Amino acid sequence: MSGETVPRGANPARGETVVTIDGQPRLLRPSFDALVRAEEELGPLLALVERAGDGQLRLAEIAGLFWYCLADPAGLTREQVGQAVLEQGLAQTAGPLRALLTEVLKGSG
């Protein structure tokens, strides 16, 4: 995440970032478990990264990736995550999405 400011509460060494859902900052943590669960639903992560690079990533895929990477989803529904992505638009969600996809590509090592 060179050149970008690190969201408060996020640990860039772990690939963490923050997204706002219902007016509250929520930590996204791309742990192994979270990414495995996301991959089970969304398909291979490399293909997800390629679709993103081609501008072919769907709203449901972004919301799904965010949902699985939520460090603490307590009190949230997946629909709320999707609604937040829709309301904020791609410009605002691009930063957190980029951080997660970068972590998928580079890994934590």
N, C-alpha and C positions, 0 to 999 in steps of 0.2 A: 504494500500500500504506500509506496514511496510518493511523496508529494501531497498525500492526503492527510487530513487531520484524523486522529483516532477518536472514535466516539467515546464519550465518558463511560467508564465501566467496562469497556471492551478490552480484551487482552489480544493485541495484534499477533503476538507470538503463537497464540492458539487459533488464529484465523477468525477471531470473534469480531462481530460488528453489532450495530444497533439499528432497529427499525421501529418506527412509531406506529402503534396500534391503539386505536381508541384514545388518542391523545397522550399515551404513555410510552416512554421508551422501553423497548423489549430487547433483551440480549439474544442474539443469534450465535449459536456455538456449533460449528460444523464438526461434531465429534464423529468418530468412526461409526458408532451405533446410529446416529442421526442420518448420516449419509447412506448407510446400508438400507435403512428404512425408506429413505427417499428414493433410492435406486430401485427398490422392490416395486414401487408404484410408478415412478417416472421413467424407468428404463435406465440403460447405462449412462453413467454420469458424463463420460466423455462425449457421448452423443448429445447430451443436454448442453454441454459447453459449446459444442459445434453449432447446435441450433441457435444458441444465444449469439454466437459470433456472426451467424448468417442473418440475424434479425428475425428468426423464426420461433423464438421462445414464446409460448402461450402464457396468458395470464394465469391459468390454472397451474401451470408448471412453476411459475414464480411463487405463487401462493403456497403450493405444495412444498417446495424447497424451504421456504421460510417456516412453514408449519413444523416440519420435521426438525429444523435446526433451532427452534425456540428452546432456550435453556430452561425456561419455566413457563409452560403453557397454561398453568393453573388459571382458571376463570375465563379462559378464551375458547372460542370455537374456531374451527377452520374457516367458517364463513366470515368471521370477524377479520381474520388475517387476509382473506381474499378481498374483502371490502376495503380494508386499509390500503392494499396495493392499488385497487381501482381508484380510490379517492385521491391518493397521493400522485398517482400517475407514474409513468416510467422514468421521468426525469428525477424524481425524488427517490424512487426505489432502486435506481441504477447503482448507486454507491454500495448499499448493502449487498445487492445481487452480485456486483463485480467482486466484492470481497469474498463472498462464499465461493464463487466460481474460480477465483484465483487460488483459493485454498485447495479446491479439488485438483487443480492442475499442478500446483507446486508441492502440496503435502505439507505436513507439519515438521518435517526434518530439514 
